[in-house]
Amino acid sequence: MAVREGLLSLLSDGPRYGYQLKTQFEAATGGIWPLNVGQVY
């Protein structure tokens, strides 16, 4: 899974703020794949 697809899958549930996307993505990957805020925006 690429970062782009992971973020898009989170957005498929509804709108999110950037920080919400970052924390939910990191939770979904078990913290193994930390995101830089710039990757979200």
mmCIF entry with sequence, helices, sheets and N, C-alpha, C, O atoms, coordinates in Angstrom:
data_MODEL
# 
_entry.id   MODEL 
# 
_entity.id                         1 
_entity.type                       polymer 
_entity.pdbx_number_of_molecules   1 
# 
_entity_poly.entity_id                      1 
_entity_poly.type                           'polypeptide(L)' 
_entity_poly.nstd_linkage                   no 
_entity_poly.nstd_monomer                   no 
_entity_poly.pdbx_seq_one_letter_code       MAVREGLLSLLSDGPRYGYQLKTQFEAATGGIWPLNVGQVY 
_entity_poly.pdbx_seq_one_letter_code_can   MAVREGLLSLLSDGPRYGYQLKTQFEAATGGIWPLNVGQVY 
_entity_poly.pdbx_strand_id                 A 
# 
loop_
_entity_poly_seq.entity_id 
_entity_poly_seq.num 
_entity_poly_seq.mon_id 
_entity_poly_seq.hetero 
1 1  MET n 
1 2  ALA n 
1 3  VAL n 
1 4  ARG n 
1 5  GLU n 
1 6  GLY n 
1 7  LEU n 
1 8  LEU n 
1 9  SER n 
1 10 LEU n 
1 11 LEU n 
1 12 SER n 
1 13 ASP n 
1 14 GLY n 
1 15 PRO n 
1 16 ARG n 
1 17 TYR n 
1 18 GLY n 
1 19 TYR n 
1 20 GLN n 
1 21 LEU n 
1 22 LYS n 
1 23 THR n 
1 24 GLN n 
1 25 PHE n 
1 26 GLU n 
1 27 ALA n 
1 28 ALA n 
1 29 THR n 
1 30 GLY n 
1 31 GLY n 
1 32 ILE n 
1 33 TRP n 
1 34 PRO n 
1 35 LEU n 
1 36 ASN n 
1 37 VAL n 
1 38 GLY n 
1 39 GLN n 
1 40 VAL n 
1 41 TYR n 
# 
_struct_asym.id          A 
_struct_asym.entity_id   1 
# 
loop_
_struct_conf.conf_type_id 
_struct_conf.id 
_struct_conf.pdbx_PDB_helix_id 
_struct_conf.beg_label_comp_id 
_struct_conf.beg_label_asym_id 
_struct_conf.beg_label_seq_id 
_struct_conf.pdbx_beg_PDB_ins_code 
_struct_conf.end_label_comp_id 
_struct_conf.end_label_asym_id 
_struct_conf.end_label_seq_id 
_struct_conf.pdbx_end_PDB_ins_code 
_struct_conf.beg_auth_comp_id 
_struct_conf.beg_auth_asym_id 
_struct_conf.beg_auth_seq_id 
_struct_conf.end_auth_comp_id 
_struct_conf.end_auth_asym_id 
_struct_conf.end_auth_seq_id 
_struct_conf.pdbx_PDB_helix_class 
_struct_conf.details 
_struct_conf.pdbx_PDB_helix_length 
HELX_P HELX_P1 AA1 VAL A 3  ? LEU A 11 ? VAL A 3  LEU A 11 1 ? 9  
HELX_P HELX_P2 AA2 GLY A 18 ? ALA A 28 ? GLY A 18 ALA A 28 1 ? 11 
HELX_P HELX_P3 AA3 VAL A 37 ? VAL A 40 ? VAL A 37 VAL A 40 1 ? 4  
# 
_struct_conf_type.id          HELX_P 
_struct_conf_type.criteria    ? 
_struct_conf_type.reference   ? 
# 
loop_
_atom_site.group_PDB 
_atom_site.id 
_atom_site.type_symbol 
_atom_site.label_atom_id 
_atom_site.label_alt_id 
_atom_site.label_comp_id 
_atom_site.label_asym_id 
_atom_site.label_entity_id 
_atom_site.label_seq_id 
_atom_site.pdbx_PDB_ins_code 
_atom_site.Cartn_x 
_atom_site.Cartn_y 
_atom_site.Cartn_z 
_atom_site.occupancy 
_atom_site.B_iso_or_equiv 
_atom_site.pdbx_formal_charge 
_atom_site.auth_seq_id 
_atom_site.auth_comp_id 
_atom_site.auth_asym_id 
_atom_site.auth_atom_id 
_atom_site.pdbx_PDB_model_num 
ATOM 1   N N  . MET A 1 1  ? 0.844   -1.177 0.000  1.00 0.00 ? 1  MET A N  1 
ATOM 2   C CA . MET A 1 1  ? 0.000   0.000  0.000  1.00 0.00 ? 1  MET A CA 1 
ATOM 3   C C  . MET A 1 1  ? 0.889   1.239  0.000  1.00 0.00 ? 1  MET A C  1 
ATOM 4   O O  . MET A 1 1  ? 1.826   1.346  0.791  1.00 0.00 ? 1  MET A O  1 
ATOM 5   N N  . ALA A 1 2  ? 0.588   2.152  -0.878 1.00 0.00 ? 2  ALA A N  1 
ATOM 6   C CA . ALA A 1 2  ? 1.300   3.425  -0.913 1.00 0.00 ? 2  ALA A CA 1 
ATOM 7   C C  . ALA A 1 2  ? 0.581   4.429  -0.012 1.00 0.00 ? 2  ALA A C  1 
ATOM 8   O O  . ALA A 1 2  ? -0.584  4.244  0.340  1.00 0.00 ? 2  ALA A O  1 
ATOM 9   N N  . VAL A 1 3  ? 1.282   5.475  0.346  1.00 0.00 ? 3  VAL A N  1 
ATOM 10  C CA . VAL A 1 3  ? 0.706   6.503  1.211  1.00 0.00 ? 3  VAL A CA 1 
ATOM 11  C C  . VAL A 1 3  ? -0.557  7.080  0.577  1.00 0.00 ? 3  VAL A C  1 
ATOM 12  O O  . VAL A 1 3  ? -1.571  7.270  1.249  1.00 0.00 ? 3  VAL A O  1 
ATOM 13  N N  . ARG A 1 4  ? -0.483  7.353  -0.706 1.00 0.00 ? 4  ARG A N  1 
ATOM 14  C CA . ARG A 1 4  ? -1.630  7.955  -1.393 1.00 0.00 ? 4  ARG A CA 1 
ATOM 15  C C  . ARG A 1 4  ? -2.888  7.092  -1.265 1.00 0.00 ? 4  ARG A C  1 
ATOM 16  O O  . ARG A 1 4  ? -3.961  7.596  -0.933 1.00 0.00 ? 4  ARG A O  1 
ATOM 17  N N  . GLU A 1 5  ? -2.752  5.809  -1.527 1.00 0.00 ? 5  GLU A N  1 
ATOM 18  C CA . GLU A 1 5  ? -3.902  4.907  -1.446 1.00 0.00 ? 5  GLU A CA 1 
ATOM 19  C C  . GLU A 1 5  ? -4.410  4.774  -0.017 1.00 0.00 ? 5  GLU A C  1 
ATOM 20  O O  . GLU A 1 5  ? -5.616  4.685  0.213  1.00 0.00 ? 5  GLU A O  1 
ATOM 21  N N  . GLY A 1 6  ? -3.499  4.762  0.932  1.00 0.00 ? 6  GLY A N  1 
ATOM 22  C CA . GLY A 1 6  ? -3.902  4.679  2.335  1.00 0.00 ? 6  GLY A CA 1 
ATOM 23  C C  . GLY A 1 6  ? -4.707  5.891  2.773  1.00 0.00 ? 6  GLY A C  1 
ATOM 24  O O  . GLY A 1 6  ? -5.716  5.765  3.467  1.00 0.00 ? 6  GLY A O  1 
ATOM 25  N N  . LEU A 1 7  ? -4.250  7.068  2.358  1.00 0.00 ? 7  LEU A N  1 
ATOM 26  C CA . LEU A 1 7  ? -4.978  8.289  2.710  1.00 0.00 ? 7  LEU A CA 1 
ATOM 27  C C  . LEU A 1 7  ? -6.326  8.348  2.011  1.00 0.00 ? 7  LEU A C  1 
ATOM 28  O O  . LEU A 1 7  ? -7.319  8.767  2.605  1.00 0.00 ? 7  LEU A O  1 
ATOM 29  N N  . LEU A 1 8  ? -6.363  7.931  0.757  1.00 0.00 ? 8  LEU A N  1 
ATOM 30  C CA . LEU A 1 8  ? -7.634  7.928  0.029  1.00 0.00 ? 8  LEU A CA 1 
ATOM 31  C C  . LEU A 1 8  ? -8.631  6.958  0.652  1.00 0.00 ? 8  LEU A C  1 
ATOM 32  O O  . LEU A 1 8  ? -9.831  7.232  0.679  1.00 0.00 ? 8  LEU A O  1 
ATOM 33  N N  . SER A 1 9  ? -8.146  5.840  1.147  1.00 0.00 ? 9  SER A N  1 
ATOM 34  C CA . SER A 1 9  ? -9.066  4.891  1.783  1.00 0.00 ? 9  SER A CA 1 
ATOM 35  C C  . SER A 1 9  ? -9.650  5.476  3.069  1.00 0.00 ? 9  SER A C  1 
ATOM 36  O O  . SER A 1 9  ? -10.811 5.224  3.392  1.00 0.00 ? 9  SER A O  1 
ATOM 37  N N  . LEU A 1 10 ? -8.860  6.250  3.800  1.00 0.00 ? 10 LEU A N  1 
ATOM 38  C CA . LEU A 1 10 ? -9.386  6.914  4.994  1.00 0.00 ? 10 LEU A CA 1 
ATOM 39  C C  . LEU A 1 10 ? -10.418 7.975  4.616  1.00 0.00 ? 10 LEU A C  1 
ATOM 40  O O  . LEU A 1 10 ? -11.414 8.156  5.316  1.00 0.00 ? 10 LEU A O  1 
ATOM 41  N N  . LEU A 1 11 ? -10.181 8.667  3.519  1.00 0.00 ? 11 LEU A N  1 
ATOM 42  C CA . LEU A 1 11 ? -11.112 9.705  3.080  1.00 0.00 ? 11 LEU A CA 1 
ATOM 43  C C  . LEU A 1 11 ? -12.401 9.133  2.511  1.00 0.00 ? 11 LEU A C  1 
ATOM 44  O O  . LEU A 1 11 ? -13.407 9.838  2.417  1.00 0.00 ? 11 LEU A O  1 
ATOM 45  N N  . SER A 1 12 ? -12.378 7.867  2.133  1.00 0.00 ? 12 SER A N  1 
ATOM 46  C CA . SER A 1 12 ? -13.597 7.265  1.586  1.00 0.00 ? 12 SER A CA 1 
ATOM 47  C C  . SER A 1 12 ? -14.696 7.163  2.649  1.00 0.00 ? 12 SER A C  1 
ATOM 48  O O  . SER A 1 12 ? -15.877 7.052  2.318  1.00 0.00 ? 12 SER A O  1 
ATOM 49  N N  . ASP A 1 13 ? -14.303 7.203  3.920  1.00 0.00 ? 13 ASP A N  1 
ATOM 50  C CA . ASP A 1 13 ? -15.281 7.167  5.021  1.00 0.00 ? 13 ASP A CA 1 
ATOM 51  C C  . ASP A 1 13 ? -15.893 8.531  5.291  1.00 0.00 ? 13 ASP A C  1 
ATOM 52  O O  . ASP A 1 13 ? -16.917 8.626  5.967  1.00 0.00 ? 13 ASP A O  1 
ATOM 53  N N  . GLY A 1 14 ? -15.284 9.580  4.775  1.00 0.00 ? 14 GLY A N  1 
ATOM 54  C CA . GLY A 1 14 ? -15.792 10.928 4.980  1.00 0.00 ? 14 GLY A CA 1 
ATOM 55  C C  . GLY A 1 14 ? -14.649 11.919 5.112  1.00 0.00 ? 14 GLY A C  1 
ATOM 56  O O  . GLY A 1 14 ? -13.484 11.523 5.146  1.00 0.00 ? 14 GLY A O  1 
ATOM 57  N N  . PRO A 1 15 ? -14.973 13.204 5.185  1.00 0.00 ? 15 PRO A N  1 
ATOM 58  C CA . PRO A 1 15 ? -13.929 14.231 5.267  1.00 0.00 ? 15 PRO A CA 1 
ATOM 59  C C  . PRO A 1 15 ? -13.141 14.141 6.575  1.00 0.00 ? 15 PRO A C  1 
ATOM 60  O O  . PRO A 1 15 ? -13.679 13.771 7.619  1.00 0.00 ? 15 PRO A O  1 
ATOM 61  N N  . ARG A 1 16 ? -11.885 14.480 6.493  1.00 0.00 ? 16 ARG A N  1 
ATOM 62  C CA . ARG A 1 16 ? -10.997 14.466 7.658  1.00 0.00 ? 16 ARG A CA 1 
ATOM 63  C C  . ARG A 1 16 ? -10.056 15.670 7.576  1.00 0.00 ? 16 ARG A C  1 
ATOM 64  O O  . ARG A 1 16 ? -9.748  16.159 6.489  1.00 0.00 ? 16 ARG A O  1 
ATOM 65  N N  . TYR A 1 17 ? -9.618  16.126 8.716  1.00 0.00 ? 17 TYR A N  1 
ATOM 66  C CA . TYR A 1 17 ? -8.557  17.123 8.774  1.00 0.00 ? 17 TYR A CA 1 
ATOM 67  C C  . TYR A 1 17 ? -7.223  16.421 8.566  1.00 0.00 ? 17 TYR A C  1 
ATOM 68  O O  . TYR A 1 17 ? -7.112  15.209 8.755  1.00 0.00 ? 17 TYR A O  1 
ATOM 69  N N  . GLY A 1 18 ? -6.216  17.186 8.178  1.00 0.00 ? 18 GLY A N  1 
ATOM 70  C CA . GLY A 1 18 ? -4.897  16.614 7.925  1.00 0.00 ? 18 GLY A CA 1 
ATOM 71  C C  . GLY A 1 18 ? -4.332  15.870 9.122  1.00 0.00 ? 18 GLY A C  1 
ATOM 72  O O  . GLY A 1 18 ? -3.775  14.782 8.977  1.00 0.00 ? 18 GLY A O  1 
ATOM 73  N N  . TYR A 1 19 ? -4.474  16.456 10.305 1.00 0.00 ? 19 TYR A N  1 
ATOM 74  C CA . TYR A 1 19 ? -3.953  15.806 11.508 1.00 0.00 ? 19 TYR A CA 1 
ATOM 75  C C  . TYR A 1 19 ? -4.681  14.493 11.778 1.00 0.00 ? 19 TYR A C  1 
ATOM 76  O O  . TYR A 1 19 ? -4.067  13.515 12.206 1.00 0.00 ? 19 TYR A O  1 
ATOM 77  N N  . GLN A 1 20 ? -5.990  14.469 11.528 1.00 0.00 ? 20 GLN A N  1 
ATOM 78  C CA . GLN A 1 20 ? -6.761  13.232 11.714 1.00 0.00 ? 20 GLN A CA 1 
ATOM 79  C C  . GLN A 1 20 ? -6.266  12.155 10.755 1.00 0.00 ? 20 GLN A C  1 
ATOM 80  O O  . GLN A 1 20 ? -6.116  10.995 11.139 1.00 0.00 ? 20 GLN A O  1 
ATOM 81  N N  . LEU A 1 21 ? -6.015  12.541 9.509  1.00 0.00 ? 21 LEU A N  1 
ATOM 82  C CA . LEU A 1 21 ? -5.503  11.577 8.534  1.00 0.00 ? 21 LEU A CA 1 
ATOM 83  C C  . LEU A 1 21 ? -4.165  11.013 8.989  1.00 0.00 ? 21 LEU A C  1 
ATOM 84  O O  . LEU A 1 21 ? -3.928  9.808  8.905  1.00 0.00 ? 21 LEU A O  1 
ATOM 85  N N  . LYS A 1 22 ? -3.294  11.892 9.468  1.00 0.00 ? 22 LYS A N  1 
ATOM 86  C CA . LYS A 1 22 ? -1.964  11.463 9.914  1.00 0.00 ? 22 LYS A CA 1 
ATOM 87  C C  . LYS A 1 22 ? -2.068  10.464 11.063 1.00 0.00 ? 22 LYS A C  1 
ATOM 88  O O  . LYS A 1 22 ? -1.446  9.402  11.022 1.00 0.00 ? 22 LYS A O  1 
ATOM 89  N N  . THR A 1 23 ? -2.844  10.798 12.080 1.00 0.00 ? 23 THR A N  1 
ATOM 90  C CA . THR A 1 23 ? -2.931  9.915  13.245 1.00 0.00 ? 23 THR A CA 1 
ATOM 91  C C  . THR A 1 23 ? -3.643  8.603  12.916 1.00 0.00 ? 23 THR A C  1 
ATOM 92  O O  . THR A 1 23 ? -3.247  7.546  13.409 1.00 0.00 ? 23 THR A O  1 
ATOM 93  N N  . GLN A 1 24 ? -4.686  8.659  12.091 1.00 0.00 ? 24 GLN A N  1 
ATOM 94  C CA . GLN A 1 24 ? -5.400  7.430  11.736 1.00 0.00 ? 24 GLN A CA 1 
ATOM 95  C C  . GLN A 1 24 ? -4.557  6.538  10.833 1.00 0.00 ? 24 GLN A C  1 
ATOM 96  O O  . GLN A 1 24 ? -4.604  5.314  10.958 1.00 0.00 ? 24 GLN A O  1 
ATOM 97  N N  . PHE A 1 25 ? -3.793  7.129  9.935  1.00 0.00 ? 25 PHE A N  1 
ATOM 98  C CA . PHE A 1 25 ? -2.909  6.349  9.071  1.00 0.00 ? 25 PHE A CA 1 
ATOM 99  C C  . PHE A 1 25 ? -1.849  5.646  9.917  1.00 0.00 ? 25 PHE A C  1 
ATOM 100 O O  . PHE A 1 25 ? -1.592  4.456  9.736  1.00 0.00 ? 25 PHE A O  1 
ATOM 101 N N  . GLU A 1 26 ? -1.242  6.379  10.831 1.00 0.00 ? 26 GLU A N  1 
ATOM 102 C CA . GLU A 1 26 ? -0.210  5.792  11.682 1.00 0.00 ? 26 GLU A CA 1 
ATOM 103 C C  . GLU A 1 26 ? -0.788  4.708  12.589 1.00 0.00 ? 26 GLU A C  1 
ATOM 104 O O  . GLU A 1 26 ? -0.120  3.708  12.853 1.00 0.00 ? 26 GLU A O  1 
ATOM 105 N N  . ALA A 1 27 ? -2.005  4.888  13.063 1.00 0.00 ? 27 ALA A N  1 
ATOM 106 C CA . ALA A 1 27 ? -2.649  3.861  13.885 1.00 0.00 ? 27 ALA A CA 1 
ATOM 107 C C  . ALA A 1 27 ? -2.934  2.614  13.055 1.00 0.00 ? 27 ALA A C  1 
ATOM 108 O O  . ALA A 1 27 ? -2.760  1.492  13.530 1.00 0.00 ? 27 ALA A O  1 
ATOM 109 N N  . ALA A 1 28 ? -3.371  2.812  11.820 1.00 0.00 ? 28 ALA A N  1 
ATOM 110 C CA . ALA A 1 28 ? -3.691  1.679  10.948 1.00 0.00 ? 28 ALA A CA 1 
ATOM 111 C C  . ALA A 1 28 ? -2.448  0.881  10.573 1.00 0.00 ? 28 ALA A C  1 
ATOM 112 O O  . ALA A 1 28 ? -2.532  -0.325 10.342 1.00 0.00 ? 28 ALA A O  1 
ATOM 113 N N  . THR A 1 29 ? -1.301  1.543  10.511 1.00 0.00 ? 29 THR A N  1 
ATOM 114 C CA . THR A 1 29 ? -0.061  0.844  10.165 1.00 0.00 ? 29 THR A CA 1 
ATOM 115 C C  . THR A 1 29 ? 0.711   0.421  11.409 1.00 0.00 ? 29 THR A C  1 
ATOM 116 O O  . THR A 1 29 ? 1.837   -0.067 11.306 1.00 0.00 ? 29 THR A O  1 
ATOM 117 N N  . GLY A 1 30 ? 0.120   0.602  12.564 1.00 0.00 ? 30 GLY A N  1 
ATOM 118 C CA . GLY A 1 30 ? 0.768   0.196  13.800 1.00 0.00 ? 30 GLY A CA 1 
ATOM 119 C C  . GLY A 1 30 ? 1.970   1.044  14.159 1.00 0.00 ? 30 GLY A C  1 
ATOM 120 O O  . GLY A 1 30 ? 2.834   0.608  14.920 1.00 0.00 ? 30 GLY A O  1 
ATOM 121 N N  . GLY A 1 31 ? 2.036   2.256  13.617 1.00 0.00 ? 31 GLY A N  1 
ATOM 122 C CA . GLY A 1 31 ? 3.156   3.144  13.902 1.00 0.00 ? 31 GLY A CA 1 
ATOM 123 C C  . GLY A 1 31 ? 4.431   2.772  13.178 1.00 0.00 ? 31 GLY A C  1 
ATOM 124 O O  . GLY A 1 31 ? 5.458   3.430  13.347 1.00 0.00 ? 31 GLY A O  1 
ATOM 125 N N  . ILE A 1 32 ? 4.378   1.723  12.371 1.00 0.00 ? 32 ILE A N  1 
ATOM 126 C CA . ILE A 1 32 ? 5.564   1.280  11.628 1.00 0.00 ? 32 ILE A CA 1 
ATOM 127 C C  . ILE A 1 32 ? 5.888   2.241  10.493 1.00 0.00 ? 32 ILE A C  1 
ATOM 128 O O  . ILE A 1 32 ? 7.044   2.382  10.096 1.00 0.00 ? 32 ILE A O  1 
ATOM 129 N N  . TRP A 1 33 ? 4.850   2.901  9.974  1.00 0.00 ? 33 TRP A N  1 
ATOM 130 C CA . TRP A 1 33 ? 5.014   3.787  8.831  1.00 0.00 ? 33 TRP A CA 1 
ATOM 131 C C  . TRP A 1 33 ? 4.630   5.208  9.241  1.00 0.00 ? 33 TRP A C  1 
ATOM 132 O O  . TRP A 1 33 ? 3.514   5.639  8.953  1.00 0.00 ? 33 TRP A O  1 
ATOM 133 N N  . PRO A 1 34 ? 5.520   5.946  9.906  1.00 0.00 ? 34 PRO A N  1 
ATOM 134 C CA . PRO A 1 34 ? 5.187   7.307  10.327 1.00 0.00 ? 34 PRO A CA 1 
ATOM 135 C C  . PRO A 1 34 ? 5.083   8.248  9.124  1.00 0.00 ? 34 PRO A C  1 
ATOM 136 O O  . PRO A 1 34 ? 5.854   8.141  8.171  1.00 0.00 ? 34 PRO A O  1 
ATOM 137 N N  . LEU A 1 35 ? 4.138   9.153  9.183  1.00 0.00 ? 35 LEU A N  1 
ATOM 138 C CA . LEU A 1 35 ? 3.926   10.113 8.102  1.00 0.00 ? 35 LEU A CA 1 
ATOM 139 C C  . LEU A 1 35 ? 4.490   11.470 8.468  1.00 0.00 ? 35 LEU A C  1 
ATOM 140 O O  . LEU A 1 35 ? 4.401   11.904 9.617  1.00 0.00 ? 35 LEU A O  1 
ATOM 141 N N  . ASN A 1 36 ? 5.060   12.122 7.499  1.00 0.00 ? 36 ASN A N  1 
ATOM 142 C CA . ASN A 1 36 ? 5.430   13.518 7.620  1.00 0.00 ? 36 ASN A CA 1 
ATOM 143 C C  . ASN A 1 36 ? 4.179   14.322 7.268  1.00 0.00 ? 36 ASN A C  1 
ATOM 144 O O  . ASN A 1 36 ? 3.448   13.946 6.352  1.00 0.00 ? 36 ASN A O  1 
ATOM 145 N N  . VAL A 1 37 ? 3.926   15.406 7.970  1.00 0.00 ? 37 VAL A N  1 
ATOM 146 C CA . VAL A 1 37 ? 2.729   16.203 7.707  1.00 0.00 ? 37 VAL A CA 1 
ATOM 147 C C  . VAL A 1 37 ? 2.700   16.669 6.256  1.00 0.00 ? 37 VAL A C  1 
ATOM 148 O O  . VAL A 1 37 ? 1.626   16.776 5.665  1.00 0.00 ? 37 VAL A O  1 
ATOM 149 N N  . GLY A 1 38 ? 3.855   16.944 5.680  1.00 0.00 ? 38 GLY A N  1 
ATOM 150 C CA . GLY A 1 38 ? 3.924   17.364 4.286  1.00 0.00 ? 38 GLY A CA 1 
ATOM 151 C C  . GLY A 1 38 ? 3.401   16.310 3.328  1.00 0.00 ? 38 GLY A C  1 
ATOM 152 O O  . GLY A 1 38 ? 2.921   16.651 2.247  1.00 0.00 ? 38 GLY A O  1 
ATOM 153 N N  . GLN A 1 39 ? 3.480   15.047 3.693  1.00 0.00 ? 39 GLN A N  1 
ATOM 154 C CA . GLN A 1 39 ? 2.949   13.982 2.844  1.00 0.00 ? 39 GLN A CA 1 
ATOM 155 C C  . GLN A 1 39 ? 1.428   14.013 2.804  1.00 0.00 ? 39 GLN A C  1 
ATOM 156 O O  . GLN A 1 39 ? 0.821   13.603 1.815  1.00 0.00 ? 39 GLN A O  1 
ATOM 157 N N  . VAL A 1 40 ? 0.821   14.491 3.859  1.00 0.00 ? 40 VAL A N  1 
ATOM 158 C CA . VAL A 1 40 ? -0.638  14.553 3.920  1.00 0.00 ? 40 VAL A CA 1 
ATOM 159 C C  . VAL A 1 40 ? -1.144  15.711 3.078  1.00 0.00 ? 40 VAL A C  1 
ATOM 160 O O  . VAL A 1 40 ? -2.112  15.572 2.331  1.00 0.00 ? 40 VAL A O  1 
ATOM 161 N N  . TYR A 1 41 ? -0.482  16.859 3.204  1.00 0.00 ? 41 TYR A N  1 
ATOM 162 C CA . TYR A 1 41 ? -0.940  18.045 2.485  1.00 0.00 ? 41 TYR A CA 1 
ATOM 163 C C  . TYR A 1 41 ? -0.354  18.079 1.103  1.00 0.00 ? 41 TYR A C  1 
ATOM 164 O O  . TYR A 1 41 ? -0.624  19.006 0.340  1.00 0.00 ? 41 TYR A O  1 
# 
